[in-house]
Structures are given as C-alpha cells and as structure tokens.
Amino acid sequence: MRIVFHERYLQEYASDPAARRGRIDRAVEELRPRYDFLEPNMAEEEDILLVHEEHHLRMIAESPQLHSMALLAAGGAIEASELAMQGEPTFALIRPPGHHASPGDCWGFCWYNNVAVAVERLRQAGRIRNAFILDFDLHFGDGTNNFFQNIPHVTYYHSGSLQEIATVLKGIEECDLVGVSAGFDRHVEDWGGTLTTENYRSIGGMVRSMTQRLCPGRVFAVLEGGYNERVLGDNILAFLQGLEGEGIDTGET
C-alpha cells in the first residue's frame, strides 16, 4: 500500500471546510509512519480536458492558486491510478476533493473531478475497458455520475450502507480497475453521524474481496469528504487496513 501525498495539500487554499488549515495534518501524522509516501506531479491541462469543458478549466484558471492546487489534486489521483494499474493498491491523500465537479460546473468544495480524470485518462488510452467507482462519501458524487452516466463499461455507485455496498460489489462480474471516492464525513463524529471507524475497515475489506476476485491489486482511492480532523486519520487507516486484509469483518451489517 502506498500513499500519494504532497506537502502543498496542507496549505489553506480557499475559505471552505475542505480547504481549512489543519484538516488533514493529523491524518498525515497517523499514516506516514505506516506507509511509503509518494509525491505526485500536477495533472496536465489536457488531462483535465478529458473530463471537463474548456470554459470550466478557464474559469478555475482565473484563480492561479486554486487552479494549481486542483491540478495537483488531480495529479495525485492520476499517480494513484497508475500504481493501481501495476497491481499496487494506493490511497491519494489529496485535496481539494472532486466528486461534485461536473464537465461544465462544480460545487461542494470541488473544482476538478479527480477520480473521473484518472479513470478516463486510462480508458481513453485503451488501458482499461471496465471500471467500477465506489463512492461512500456522505454526499452523492453528482459530478462523477454526470460524466460517466452515458459511458459504457464504467459504473458509478454511491452508498453508505454496508449491506448495499456488499450486495453491489458481489454482483460485479467484470472489472479492470476499481476507483474509490473515499469520503469519511458519514462518521459518527462527523457530519453524517452514522458510520463507525470499524465500518470503514469493513468497507475496505469488501473492496479487497472484489478486487481479489476480478482485478487483483488494481484499486485506488482518493480522499473526498471528512471534516473532523481528530478522527479522519483513524478512519482512513481503518479503511486501508481493510483493503490490506487486516482485521477485516465483512459481516455486512
């Protein structure tokens, strides 16, 4: 397991909860002693234009700092997807998030759709045919859905129910790559107030079981929501341990 991270992700780059100072600092401290950290490059604008319309990119580019951070986040997702293609599960500890970014507009603290850019880049290159994107953030990733809804062989699925996730993952019959929009804002001490830290471990275990069956090691996850910095690192760690098969309980409760 590798962690894709850049020190610039610690910077406060906007005035929203996803961008605030200190949001991911403790998560970095929690994960760095346990995993190898890899620094990504920025995405190229041509990568962004695989998913987003020209006018959208130009609108974001009017704010150079925001544009730069959003390109770096997309670059983190791309790097994670490349490692996954080599059979190495990878987590991109990035910000800004991306799943509310549609081809021509965005909201919800998102600017470019990190997961969509990474998946579409591989699909356009002919390196994957079937992809499955799981989103367990509190909020529906309308941007990801809007882009992929009419694209064959790419399935976007959003849920926070362990039972539903388990059922859907077991029903997938073909997959070359799994992308995960990993939002931790459903946690009992975050906005959603429903999932426990152990639930995230179970979700990781379910994803592991699916990838072992269909595309061993080919899974990457990127940070979306999760706004309680005291528990974010614990929740990410539990999910990653589930992906690695450590102490997993996929009792689907």
VENQUIMO-V521253 format. One record per pair of residues at least 6 apart in sequence whose C-alpha atoms are under 8 Angstrom apart, sorted by the first residue. I is the first residue (numbers start at 1). GAP is how many residues later the second one is. Records with the same first field share a line. If there is no record, write none. Layout:
I=GAP + GAP
This chain:
1=34 + 35 + 87 + 88 + 89 + 90 + 243
2=33 + 34 + 35 + 36 + 86 + 87 + 88 + 89
3=32 + 33 + 34 + 35 + 77 + 87 + 88 + 89 + 90
4=33 + 34 + 35 + 36 + 72 + 75 + 76 + 86 + 87 + 88 + 89 + 90
5=32 + 33 + 34 + 35 + 71 + 87 + 88 + 89
6=32 + 33 + 34 + 88
8=61
9=60 + 64 + 85 + 86 + 87
10=11 + 12 + 13 + 14 + 15
11=8 + 10
12=7 + 8 + 9
13=6 + 7 + 52 + 53 + 56
14=6 + 52
16=93
17=92 + 210
18=77 + 78 + 79 + 91 + 207 + 208 + 209
19=76 + 77 + 90
22=207
23=204 + 205 + 206
24=205 + 208 + 209
25=204
26=203 + 204 + 206 + 207
27=202 + 205 + 206 + 207 + 209
28=205
30=203 + 204 + 207
31=202 + 206
39=37
40=32 + 35 + 36 + 39
41=31 + 34 + 35 + 38
42=26 + 29 + 30 + 31 + 32 + 33 + 34
43=28 + 29 + 30 + 31 + 32 + 33 + 35
44=27 + 31
45=12 + 26
47=70 + 74
48=9 + 26 + 64 + 69
49=8
50=67 + 70 + 71
51=52 + 62 + 65 + 66 + 69 + 96
52=50 + 51 + 52 + 60
53=50 + 51
55=49
56=47 + 48 + 49
60=6 + 7 + 51
61=6
69=26 + 27
70=25 + 26 + 41 + 42
71=41
73=21 + 22 + 23 + 24 + 41
74=38 + 39 + 40 + 41 + 43 + 44
75=39
76=16 + 17 + 18
77=15 + 17 + 37 + 38 + 40 + 41 + 144 + 145
78=36 + 39 + 40
80=10 + 11 + 12 + 140 + 141
81=9 + 37 + 38 + 98 + 138 + 139
83=6 + 7
84=6 + 93 + 133 + 134 + 135 + 136
85=92 + 132 + 133 + 134
86=131 + 132
87=129 + 130 + 131 + 132
88=129 + 130 + 131
89=128 + 129 + 130 + 131 + 154
90=129 + 130 + 131
91=129 + 130 + 131 + 132 + 149
92=128 + 129 + 130 + 131
93=129 + 130
94=128 + 129
95=128 + 129
96=13 + 14 + 15 + 128
97=12 + 13 + 14 + 15 + 16 + 17 + 126 + 127 + 128
98=11 + 12 + 13 + 14 + 15 + 16 + 17 + 45 + 126
99=11 + 14 + 15 + 16 + 42 + 43 + 44 + 45 + 82 + 125
100=6 + 7 + 8 + 9 + 10 + 11 + 13 + 40 + 41 + 42 + 43 + 44
101=6 + 9 + 10 + 11 + 12 + 41 + 42 + 43
102=10 + 11 + 40 + 41 + 42 + 44 + 45
103=40 + 43 + 44
106=6 + 37
113=30 + 31
114=108
115=29 + 64 + 65 + 66 + 107
116=28 + 31
119=12 + 60
122=6
123=6
128=48 + 49
129=24 + 25 + 46 + 47
130=23 + 24 + 44 + 45 + 46 + 47
131=22 + 23 + 24 + 44 + 45 + 46 + 47 + 48
132=22 + 23 + 24 + 25 + 43 + 45 + 46 + 47
133=21 + 22 + 23 + 24 + 45 + 46 + 47 + 48
134=22 + 23 + 24 + 25 + 44 + 45 + 46 + 47
135=6 + 21 + 22 + 23 + 24 + 45 + 46 + 47 + 48
136=22 + 23 + 24 + 44 + 45 + 46 + 47 + 48
137=21 + 22 + 23 + 44 + 45 + 46 + 47 + 48 + 49 + 87 + 88
138=22 + 45 + 46 + 47 + 48 + 54 + 87
140=18
141=17
144=12
145=11
148=6 + 7 + 8
149=6 + 7
159=6
160=26
162=37 + 40 + 41 + 90 + 91
163=89 + 90
165=38 + 41
166=40 + 86
169=37 + 38 + 41
170=40
173=41
174=40
175=39 + 40
176=38 + 39 + 42
177=38 + 41 + 42
178=33 + 40 + 41 + 42
179=40 + 41 + 42 + 43
180=39 + 40 + 41 + 42
181=40 + 41 + 42 + 43
182=39 + 40 + 41 + 42 + 43
183=40 + 41 + 42 + 43
184=6 + 40 + 41 + 42 + 43 + 48 + 51 + 52
185=6 + 7 + 8 + 40 + 41 + 42 + 43
186=6 + 7 + 8 + 9 + 40
187=6 + 7 + 8 + 9 + 10
188=6 + 7 + 8
189=39 + 42
190=36 + 37 + 38
191=36
197=37 + 38 + 41
198=37 + 40
200=35 + 36 + 38 + 39 + 42
201=34 + 37 + 38 + 39 + 40 + 41 + 42 + 46 + 47 + 48
202=37 + 40 + 46 + 47 + 48 + 49 + 50
203=36 + 39 + 47
204=34 + 35 + 36 + 37 + 38 + 39 + 40 + 44
205=34 + 37 + 38 + 39 + 40 + 43 + 44 + 45
206=36 + 37 + 44
207=36
208=34 + 35 + 36 + 37
211=6 + 7 + 8
226=6
241=6 + 7
242=6
